[in-house]
Amino acid sequence: MPTLLEGNPATVSLRLANDEYTVLVGTDLLARTADLLAGRTSLRPRSAALVTDSNVGPLYAATVRESLEKAGIRTVLVTVPAGEASKSMEQATEVCREMLRAGLDRKSLLVALGGGVVGDLAGFAAAIFQRGIPCVQIPTTIVSQVDSSVGGKTGVNTPEGKNLLGAFHQPRLVLADTGTLATLPEREFNEGFAEIIKHAAIRDASLLDLVEDRAAIREHLPALVSRNVAIKAAVVEEDERETTGTRALLNFGHTLGHGIEAAGGYGRFLHGEAISLGLVAATRLSVEKAGLPEADGGRILRALETYGLPTVLADDVPDDAVLSAMDRDKKFEAGSIRFVLLKALGEAFVSDEVTHGDLTRALAGLRGA
């Protein structure tokens, strides 16, 4: 089990079968990037690619770059357009080509500075660049700090679905500076709570007590993020490559959620908004098929509403498009649905008893039918 050591920064250490690394959560970490890297890893790179996007780069890239270059690490800035469309094989190729043109090599480091799109894209580029180079994740959104930066899943989307091309490539270090969350627009801030509420639902019901205090939530961001990192880390330690079924529990709400995200056209829904809809459907199915108490289900739905997350699906997102995208998702094996349900808050399991008919009914329920 990972240990959460509180402080600034708080520390969560992951120990995997063939790897280990640390997640640091706190404030004012960006200017200390090189020092934290030197103090927490054995890496001594001479050069680095700092991959970011057009929104985050102007805010934070100079700070991280200055820290690295003061430590003698030649740093090449690679900026991709902000948005889900950049999470593509074409953009991954362009990132790698920019690194090659800048003279980076197998001894170089890649630093991913941004939200989930940048983290997944840059992590994938690190996995394939000259057969793999070390990566440091510096997540700047709630979604990426509590979820996507931890665990080593990297990848890009295709027109057929989300994250269908990718690789496991664990970071050497994760720096989650909660100060970056202050610059998030309200919509992007709120979407991150879909993943936090998911963690509470599958592993730690007491986390909802903190989430429900909306008025004070910004005062508690370091504690909130570090608790979520510890939950994610524990699951990853148990099942790094999703072979035993434990890591699949993190997909609660994601089976339909990813289908909705793809069917809406990447960009219509933020990731957390699509996952919110998936959580609503999965919660209702849990009540129907797994005995989740209705009061527990209602608590999940109210938490989503507290952060303005959607709980009703618009009629112009067609069922067949959602189900078609869902059928291509990695959560299916040999055509069988692996659907995560809850017996109670904090008690999740993978069920093989959810049918396509159940999912069609769940979609109808999301439309208020």
C-alpha positions as semicolon CSV with decimal commas, in nm:
position;residue;x (nm);y (nm);z (nm)
1;M;0,000;0,000;0,000
2;P;0,131;0,349;-0,079
3;T;0,207;0,575;0,213
4;L;0,075;0,930;0,220
5;L;0,316;1,160;0,403
6;E;0,158;1,497;0,470
7;G;0,338;1,829;0,445
8;N;0,431;2,070;0,168
9;P;0,477;1,884;-0,048
10;A;0,277;1,580;0,056
11;T;0,437;1,260;-0,069
12;V;0,282;0,945;-0,213
13;S;0,523;0,671;-0,318
14;L;0,425;0,398;-0,565
15;R;0,602;0,063;-0,561
16;L;0,535;-0,151;-0,864
17;A;0,670;-0,487;-0,974
18;N;0,952;-0,336;-1,178
19;D;0,938;0,032;-1,094
20;E;0,878;0,288;-0,824
21;Y;0,827;0,663;-0,819
22;T;0,698;0,948;-0,610
23;V;0,406;1,186;-0,646
24;L;0,459;1,522;-0,475
25;V;0,151;1,736;-0,401
26;G;0,178;2,090;-0,275
27;T;0,223;2,454;-0,365
28;D;0,510;2,647;-0,525
29;L;0,662;2,335;-0,679
30;L;0,714;2,454;-1,038
31;A;1,011;2,680;-0,961
32;R;1,170;2,388;-0,776
33;T;1,130;2,136;-1,059
34;A;1,501;2,067;-1,110
35;D;1,576;2,045;-0,737
36;L;1,285;1,808;-0,678
37;L;1,393;1,599;-0,975
38;A;1,748;1,574;-0,847
39;G;1,633;1,495;-0,496
40;R;1,378;1,229;-0,589
41;T;1,528;1,044;-0,888
42;S;1,864;0,932;-1,019
43;L;1,808;1,114;-1,348
44;R;2,089;1,338;-1,469
45;P;1,969;1,450;-1,813
46;R;2,168;1,695;-2,023
47;S;1,864;1,793;-2,231
48;A;1,488;1,790;-2,199
49;A;1,173;1,851;-2,400
50;L;0,916;2,057;-2,213
51;V;0,583;1,965;-2,375
52;T;0,287;2,188;-2,300
53;D;-0,013;2,343;-2,475
54;S;-0,113;2,686;-2,595
55;N;-0,315;2,759;-2,279
56;V;-0,076;2,635;-2,010
57;G;0,253;2,730;-2,176
58;P;0,213;3,108;-2,144
59;L;0,130;3,068;-1,774
60;Y;0,389;2,823;-1,646
61;A;0,640;2,706;-1,907
62;A;0,893;2,983;-1,839
63;T;0,905;2,896;-1,468
64;V;0,970;2,527;-1,531
65;R;1,216;2,596;-1,812
66;E;1,415;2,840;-1,601
67;S;1,443;2,586;-1,320
68;L;1,570;2,315;-1,557
69;E;1,816;2,540;-1,739
70;K;1,960;2,678;-1,416
71;A;2,043;2,318;-1,333
72;G;2,229;2,283;-1,662
73;I;1,955;2,097;-1,851
74;R;1,914;2,233;-2,204
75;T;1,538;2,262;-2,245
76;V;1,342;2,266;-2,572
77;L;0,987;2,399;-2,551
78;V;0,730;2,205;-2,756
79;T;0,382;2,360;-2,761
80;V;0,074;2,185;-2,900
81;P;-0,269;2,339;-2,959
82;A;-0,491;2,321;-2,652
83;G;-0,781;2,078;-2,666
84;E;-0,872;1,714;-2,712
85;A;-0,800;1,728;-3,086
86;S;-0,428;1,736;-3,006
87;K;-0,451;1,391;-2,854
88;S;-0,383;1,223;-3,186
89;M;-0,122;1,004;-3,352
90;E;-0,042;1,288;-3,589
91;Q;0,035;1,525;-3,300
92;A;0,240;1,259;-3,119
93;T;0,447;1,219;-3,435
94;E;0,497;1,594;-3,460
95;V;0,610;1,616;-3,095
96;C;0,868;1,343;-3,159
97;R;0,986;1,511;-3,479
98;E;1,032;1,844;-3,299
99;M;1,244;1,664;-3,043
100;L;1,454;1,504;-3,315
101;R;1,502;1,834;-3,496
102;A;1,619;1,988;-3,168
103;G;1,883;1,720;-3,127
104;L;1,730;1,535;-2,834
105;D;1,830;1,171;-2,792
106;R;1,790;0,859;-2,577
107;K;1,954;1,034;-2,281
108;S;1,702;1,318;-2,285
109;L;1,407;1,373;-2,054
110;L;1,050;1,464;-2,145
111;V;0,855;1,690;-1,907
112;A;0,478;1,700;-1,959
113;L;0,329;2,028;-1,835
114;G;-0,047;2,053;-1,865
115;G;-0,377;1,875;-1,822
116;G;-0,483;1,526;-1,917
117;V;-0,445;1,577;-2,291
118;V;-0,085;1,695;-2,259
119;G;-0,002;1,428;-2,003
120;D;-0,139;1,144;-2,214
121;L;0,007;1,277;-2,540
122;A;0,350;1,365;-2,402
123;G;0,370;1,046;-2,199
124;F;0,299;0,848;-2,515
125;A;0,563;1,045;-2,704
126;A;0,812;0,961;-2,428
127;A;0,717;0,594;-2,456
128;I;0,788;0,577;-2,830
129;F;1,071;0,829;-2,874
130;Q;1,381;0,625;-2,956
131;R;1,207;0,327;-2,791
132;G;1,139;0,512;-2,468
133;I;1,285;0,794;-2,259
134;P;1,208;0,903;-1,901
135;C;0,908;1,125;-1,841
136;V;0,815;1,365;-1,560
137;Q;0,450;1,459;-1,527
138;I;0,356;1,809;-1,408
139;P;-0,026;1,806;-1,414
140;T;-0,206;2,140;-1,401
141;T;-0,575;2,042;-1,381
142;I;-0,775;1,857;-1,119
143;V;-0,845;1,566;-1,357
144;S;-0,477;1,522;-1,432
145;Q;-0,358;1,572;-1,074
146;V;-0,595;1,322;-0,914
147;D;-0,610;1,070;-1,196
148;S;-0,441;1,071;-1,535
149;S;-0,086;1,169;-1,433
150;V;-0,060;0,870;-1,199
151;G;-0,046;0,511;-1,317
152;G;0,145;0,515;-1,643
153;K;-0,140;0,495;-1,892
154;T;-0,053;0,708;-2,195
155;G;-0,213;0,729;-2,536
156;V;-0,402;0,907;-2,807
157;N;-0,749;0,895;-2,957
158;T;-0,866;0,777;-3,298
159;P;-1,194;0,852;-3,478
160;E;-1,305;0,508;-3,356
161;G;-1,267;0,587;-2,986
162;K;-1,075;0,731;-2,695
163;N;-0,729;0,609;-2,588
164;L;-0,727;0,319;-2,835
165;L;-0,357;0,370;-2,919
166;G;-0,116;0,390;-2,630
167;A;0,137;0,235;-2,397
168;F;0,206;0,186;-2,029
169;H;0,492;0,423;-1,950
170;Q;0,529;0,510;-1,583
171;P;0,662;0,859;-1,502
172;R;0,981;0,893;-1,301
173;L;0,825;1,171;-1,092
174;V;0,491;1,353;-1,067
175;L;0,477;1,713;-0,943
176;A;0,119;1,820;-0,867
177;D;0,136;2,191;-0,786
178;T;-0,211;2,281;-0,664
179;G;-0,133;2,648;-0,715
180;T;-0,192;2,593;-1,088
181;L;-0,557;2,513;-1,015
182;A;-0,620;2,880;-0,932
183;T;-0,599;2,970;-1,302
184;L;-0,850;2,709;-1,419
185;P;-1,176;2,843;-1,561
186;E;-1,471;2,740;-1,345
187;R;-1,594;2,480;-1,593
188;E;-1,254;2,308;-1,607
189;F;-1,222;2,328;-1,228
190;N;-1,560;2,163;-1,178
191;E;-1,508;1,881;-1,428
192;G;-1,227;1,739;-1,216
193;F;-1,472;1,651;-0,943
194;A;-1,621;1,374;-1,155
195;E;-1,300;1,176;-1,103
196;I;-1,285;1,270;-0,733
197;I;-1,646;1,158;-0,680
198;K;-1,563;0,836;-0,866
199;H;-1,276;0,767;-0,625
200;A;-1,506;0,830;-0,329
201;A;-1,765;0,595;-0,476
202;I;-1,531;0,303;-0,539
203;R;-1,285;0,327;-0,248
204;D;-1,340;0,597;0,017
205;A;-1,692;0,712;0,098
206;S;-1,558;0,951;0,363
207;L;-1,404;1,155;0,083
208;L;-1,755;1,275;0,000
209;D;-1,764;1,466;0,330
210;L;-1,484;1,689;0,201
211;V;-1,631;1,716;-0,150
212;E;-1,973;1,820;-0,024
213;D;-1,830;2,129;0,148
214;R;-1,829;2,330;-0,176
215;A;-1,781;2,666;-0,008
216;A;-1,449;2,565;0,151
217;I;-1,316;2,329;-0,114
218;R;-1,043;2,559;-0,249
219;E;-0,891;2,584;0,099
220;H;-0,846;2,207;0,106
221;L;-0,707;2,139;-0,242
222;P;-0,365;1,997;-0,137
223;A;-0,532;1,753;0,106
224;L;-0,802;1,665;-0,147
225;V;-0,555;1,600;-0,428
226;S;-0,315;1,398;-0,213
227;R;-0,595;1,177;-0,078
228;N;-0,710;1,105;-0,431
229;V;-0,356;1,032;-0,546
230;A;-0,324;0,781;-0,262
231;I;-0,644;0,607;-0,374
232;K;-0,530;0,590;-0,736
233;A;-0,182;0,476;-0,633
234;A;-0,321;0,194;-0,419
235;V;-0,526;0,060;-0,709
236;V;-0,234;0,087;-0,952
237;E;-0,003;-0,095;-0,711
238;E;-0,252;-0,381;-0,690
239;D;-0,301;-0,411;-1,066
240;E;-0,057;-0,204;-1,269
241;R;-0,154;-0,333;-1,614
242;E;-0,520;-0,413;-1,548
243;T;-0,473;-0,790;-1,551
244;T;-0,644;-0,894;-1,226
245;G;-0,952;-0,673;-1,251
246;T;-0,874;-0,439;-0,962
247;R;-0,762;-0,149;-1,181
248;A;-1,081;-0,188;-1,385
249;L;-1,267;-0,048;-1,083
250;L;-1,129;0,293;-1,182
251;N;-1,355;0,267;-1,486
252;F;-1,669;0,323;-1,279
253;G;-1,877;0,559;-1,493
254;H;-1,632;0,542;-1,783
255;T;-1,791;0,275;-2,004
256;L;-2,086;0,493;-2,104
257;G;-1,893;0,809;-2,025
258;H;-1,631;0,745;-2,293
259;G;-1,906;0,649;-2,537
260;I;-2,085;0,977;-2,471
261;E;-1,761;1,174;-2,502
262;A;-1,686;1,017;-2,842
263;A;-2,045;1,042;-2,969
264;G;-2,060;1,410;-2,881
265;G;-1,751;1,477;-3,090
266;Y;-1,437;1,548;-2,890
267;G;-1,474;1,901;-2,762
268;R;-1,847;1,913;-2,695
269;F;-1,811;1,754;-2,352
270;L;-1,515;1,802;-2,127
271;H;-1,389;1,464;-2,009
272;G;-1,529;1,508;-1,658
273;E;-1,867;1,616;-1,795
274;A;-1,900;1,298;-2,001
275;I;-1,783;1,092;-1,704
276;S;-2,045;1,264;-1,486
277;L;-2,316;1,133;-1,717
278;G;-2,156;0,791;-1,707
279;L;-2,150;0,803;-1,328
280;V;-2,520;0,885;-1,317
281;A;-2,599;0,586;-1,539
282;A;-2,365;0,350;-1,350
283;T;-2,508;0,462;-1,016
284;R;-2,864;0,396;-1,126
285;L;-2,766;0,054;-1,263
286;S;-2,595;-0,017;-0,931
287;V;-2,920;0,052;-0,749
288;E;-3,113;-0,173;-0,989
289;K;-2,870;-0,461;-1,027
290;A;-2,628;-0,460;-0,733
291;G;-2,836;-0,348;-0,436
292;L;-2,674;-0,007;-0,390
293;P;-2,896;0,175;-0,138
294;E;-3,091;0,453;-0,304
295;A;-2,968;0,695;-0,039
296;D;-2,607;0,621;-0,138
297;G;-2,692;0,665;-0,505
298;G;-2,863;0,994;-0,429
299;R;-2,554;1,117;-0,249
300;I;-2,340;1,057;-0,559
301;L;-2,587;1,242;-0,782
302;R;-2,610;1,538;-0,544
303;A;-2,231;1,562;-0,530
304;L;-2,215;1,585;-0,908
305;E;-2,484;1,854;-0,909
306;T;-2,293;2,047;-0,641
307;Y;-2,018;2,107;-0,899
308;G;-2,255;2,188;-1,183
309;L;-2,178;1,864;-1,363
310;P;-2,436;1,736;-1,613
311;T;-2,680;1,465;-1,507
312;V;-2,908;1,479;-1,813
313;L;-2,802;1,383;-2,166
314;A;-2,923;1,596;-2,458
315;D;-3,140;1,423;-2,718
316;D;-2,908;1,520;-3,004
317;V;-2,640;1,275;-2,885
318;P;-2,783;0,958;-3,046
319;D;-2,791;0,626;-2,864
320;D;-2,646;0,433;-3,157
321;A;-2,341;0,661;-3,171
322;V;-2,281;0,618;-2,795
323;L;-2,322;0,240;-2,808
324;S;-2,110;0,209;-3,122
325;A;-1,822;0,399;-2,961
326;M;-1,869;0,200;-2,643
327;D;-1,845;-0,134;-2,827
328;R;-1,496;-0,040;-2,946
329;D;-1,384;0,057;-2,598
330;K;-1,107;-0,133;-2,418
331;K;-1,352;-0,215;-2,137
332;F;-1,499;-0,489;-2,356
333;E;-1,342;-0,833;-2,386
334;A;-1,451;-1,073;-2,664
335;G;-1,770;-0,869;-2,695
336;S;-1,859;-0,902;-2,326
337;I;-1,928;-0,594;-2,119
338;R;-1,706;-0,539;-1,815
339;F;-1,918;-0,293;-1,622
340;V;-1,829;-0,156;-1,280
341;L;-2,111;-0,145;-1,026
342;L;-2,136;-0,050;-0,659
343;K;-2,276;-0,264;-0,378
344;A;-2,235;0,030;-0,142
345;L;-2,032;0,348;-0,128
346;G;-1,669;0,237;-0,127
347;E;-1,753;-0,116;-0,251
348;A;-1,713;-0,157;-0,625
349;F;-1,692;-0,472;-0,836
350;V;-1,677;-0,570;-1,203
351;S;-2,000;-0,726;-1,325
352;D;-2,062;-0,937;-1,634
353;E;-2,439;-0,916;-1,590
354;V;-2,496;-0,576;-1,750
355;T;-2,647;-0,619;-2,097
356;H;-2,674;-0,393;-2,399
357;G;-3,043;-0,366;-2,313
358;D;-2,950;-0,237;-1,968
359;L;-2,725;0,024;-2,124
360;T;-2,996;0,134;-2,367
361;R;-3,233;0,177;-2,073
362;A;-2,964;0,366;-1,884
363;L;-2,925;0,608;-2,174
364;A;-3,302;0,657;-2,181
365;G;-3,285;0,733;-1,809
366;L;-3,020;0,996;-1,872
367;R;-3,262;1,169;-2,106
368;G;-3,533;1,169;-1,843
369;A;-3,736;0,899;-2,019
